[in-house]
C-alpha cells in the first residue's frame, strides 16, 4: 500500500471517531524527514484519543495492512504516536498539540487541512 493510500485509511479511522483539526503533512520533499507523510489530529479527551487510535488500527487492518511498526503514548492518552513507517499519525489532546506545535516544526512540508 502506498503512503497516499495508507494516509486515506488512517484519516478515515480518525474521522470515524470525530477527530478534529486533521492535518496531513507531505514530507517527501523535505530534507532529512523521518517519514513520507505525517497526519496530525486532535481529540477532546483521553478516552476520545484512545478511541481514535483504536479506530485507525481497525481501519488499517481492514485494508489488509498490519498494525503499526511502533506505537507510543497509549498509557496516558495525551499524545499517541502510531508509526506505520512511511506514514506517522499523531493524535493529541488539544492543549498538548498546541504546546508541541508539530506543524511549525515541519513548516517546509506541504500541509493539507482535512477538517
C-alpha positions, -999 to +999 in steps of 0.1 A: +000+000+000+014+034-009+018+062+016-011+081-001-034+051+002-024+044+038-030+081+046-066+079+034-072+048+055-057+065+086-078+097+080-109+075+077-102+060+111-097+094+126-129+107+111-149+076+123-143+088+159-148+125+152-112+137+154-109+174+149-084+196+131-070+168+110-039+180+090-018+159+065+018+170+060+036+157+029+073+155+039+086+137+008+103+168-005+117+179+029+153+171+036+160+147+064+124+140+071+116+110+092+086+097+071+068+104+039+035+117+054+026+128+089-010+131+099-020+151+130-054+152+147-069+164+179-094+149+204-113+164+233-104+138+260-081+109+267-110+085+260-115+100+225-078+099+218-078+062+227-109+056+205-093+074+176-061+053+178-082+021+181-103+031+150-071+038+130-058+003+138-091-013+129-093+006+095-057-002+086-062-039+094-095-039+073-075-025+044-052-056+047-022-040+064-006-049+097-006-029+128+018+000+134+055-008+134+057+012+167+031+029+189+037+051+219+015+071+243-013+046+248-007+045+286-015+082+291-037+090+261-025+126+259-004+121+227-005+088+208+021+083+180+013+055+155+043+048+133+035+029+101+070+037+087+060+057+056+031+074+074+031+085+110-001+095+128-001+118+158-033+121+180-033+148+206-054+162+233-058+198+221-037+216+247-008+192+241-010+197+204-007+235+208+022+230+232+043+208+209+035+227+176+045+199+152+031+219+122+055+247+130+085+222+133+078+208+098+069+242+082+086+232+049+061+204+043+031+206+020+002+209+045-034+199+037-062+207+061-086+178+061-113+191+085 
